[in-house]
Amino acid sequence: MNCSIDEFMQYIEEEDIKFIRLLFCDVFGTPKNISAMPSYIESAFTNGVGINPTGIAGFSDPSNSELFLHPEPDTAALLPWRPDSGRVVRLFCDIKHQDGSAFESDTRDILKNAVKKAEEEGVKFTFGTRMEFYLFKTDEDGEPTKIPFDKAGYMDIAPLDKGANVRREICLTLERMGIQPFNSHHEAGPGQNEIDFISADPVKAADDAVTYISVVKTIAARNGLYADFSPKPLSGLPGNGFHVNVSASRDGDNSVLTSAIEGILQKIFDMTVFMNRCEDSYQRIGKGEAPRYITWSGGNFGQLVRVPQSPGHHYAQLRSPDAFSNPYLIFALLIYAGLYGIRNNLELRAPVNQDLKDVPARSSEYQLLPRTIDEAKEAAKASEFIKECLPESIIEAYCEAR
């Protein structure tokens, strides 16, 4: 909902809003929040809300005695699953120091700066997301098990697909929050699902991705289930990907997309730790349709970048990230890599249209993505590109901590 502070204050009075959740993310994209009462929210818009950063991943720093959340009224969304009496609204927040300067590890602000840089160069990026998750049964205490909710396969229908009603409830909830999914279906794994979203500007797309995970987990729990977004929930079965559709244009001309794609291909090795941040991520890469090589194709779903050839489609789909990643950092890095390609007028390398599943990992014909978390960390630490894009605090959080 797009509104000013005055319009928001009027809205919470008219709609009987009793709690305002001020939402932000740690450096890994995990949502955090603090609830403000309506009587306090006007002061929050003016002065911010102080938080102790020491218990938040990537925020701990001796100089950060206190940080301040500054809510953005135009990110307001009602939480439909909360009671109608005493309703709850959430707002995304900027994170600032006491003097009003931006907090260096605020990944949402890092993305905003990347968007601003692209605008200065006359380039517009948009992102669409496709995020997979498993639905698992819970035990008698409500704790998650590893028993899938169903045994259906790719795009199966009911009664094999038991998740259809859960996906329907998720989609309707998202629509009520101003987020527009355009399709959903059962994925290849038992109990595995996917919901896809139309493209949006980078910050909204990242906000929506964070909201989506929260909604899926909430609706799953309301149905006695557990939603698992981890990269490899079940050994030997498909992992959960976070596929990102990237569009780029300059003055309405999308021909710059090919140079942006080449920029991403050239920088993806250095960026991988931010898109695949845990050890299990590397159990997914190179398995099934999760890519192993730094290649692109017009149609093959198993390659790193897929560029649809159908009329009316002007995007590239990056298929290596997983849903444990921080969408703000992913989108920021993709913008910077895309700008690198556009700025240098890079020519897109030739496509690889063969099925690469049977190409051995030891082959030197195609460059591999990092094969382990340690290899990905070393690549990021040694990369001048990463140092130019991200503050040292973020690099350290991803590359030094276990």
C-alpha positions, 0 to 999 in steps of 0.5 A: 500500500502506497501512503504517506505518514499522515495517510498511514496514521489515518489508516491505523485509526480507521482499521482498528490497528493495534500493533505495528510490526517493524520488520528488518533482516539480519545480514543473512536475510532472516526476518526480525521485528519489534512491535510498536503500539499505535500511540508510539508509531508517529514518534517512530517515523520521526525519531526511529526505534532503538534496538540492541544490535548485539544479538543479531547476526552480522550486526554485532560491533563494539561501536554499535551501542544502539541502532534505530529502525526507521519504518517506511509507511509505503511498505505497510501490509495487513497480516491477514492471519491475525484477528480482525479485532486488534489488527496487525500491520507490518512495515519494512524499516531502514536501519540507521545510526543515531546520527541518521547515517545508514547502517553499513550492514543493512542489506536492504540499504545496500540494495537501494544503493545498487538501484540508485547506481543503476539509475545513474547509469540509465539502467532499470532492473527488475526481478521475478522470483521462483522459490521452492519449499517442502511441506513436512508433517509434524509430530504430536508435539508440533515439531517438524519431521522429515516425512513429506506431506505427500508423495506427488511428483512434478506438476501432479494433481490432487489427490496425489498432490495434497499441497494444492489447498495449502498453496491456494491459501498461501496465494490468497493471503499474499494477494491480500497483502498486495503481493502478486503470485502468477502460478503455483504447482507441485515440484519434483520432490515428494511434498515439494512446492513452488510459487512464482511471482511477477517481476517487480522493482528490486526492493519490492521484489526482495521485500516480497520474497522475505514476506513470502517465506514468512507467509508460507511458514505461517500458513503451513503451521496453521495446517499442522505442517512445517515448511522447509526452504533449506537447500537440501532437505532430503538426501538424494531428492531435489533441493530447494532453489531460489530461481531469479528472473533478471530483466535489464533495460536502458530507455526501454531498450532491453538489448542491454540484457545480453551484456548484463548476462555476460557480466553475471556469468563472469562474476558469479564465481565470486558471488556464490557464497552470498547465494549459497551460504551453507554447507548443504547448499553445495549438496544441491549444486550439480544435482538434478537441475541445479547447475554445476557449470557457468554456462547458459542456454536458451532452453536447458533447465539444468544450466546456470542461466536460462534465457527463454526464447519464446516471444514476449519473454525478455529475461534471464533466469539464474538458477544457482541461488537457494532459499537460504540466501538474502534476496537483498544481497542477491539482487544487489550483486546481480545489479552490480554484475549486470552493470559491469557487463553493460558498462563494458559492452560485453558480448554474451558467450556462445550458449551451451545447448547440450545436457551437461548432467553427464559431463564429469566434474573434473572436465576442464571444458566448462568452468565450474561453480565453487564445489564447497563452501570453503572454495566459495568463501575464498573466492569472495575474499579474494575478489576485488569486485566483491570488495567494491560492492559490499562493505567489509562487515558483510564479507566477514559475516559470510566468509569468516564465521562458521 
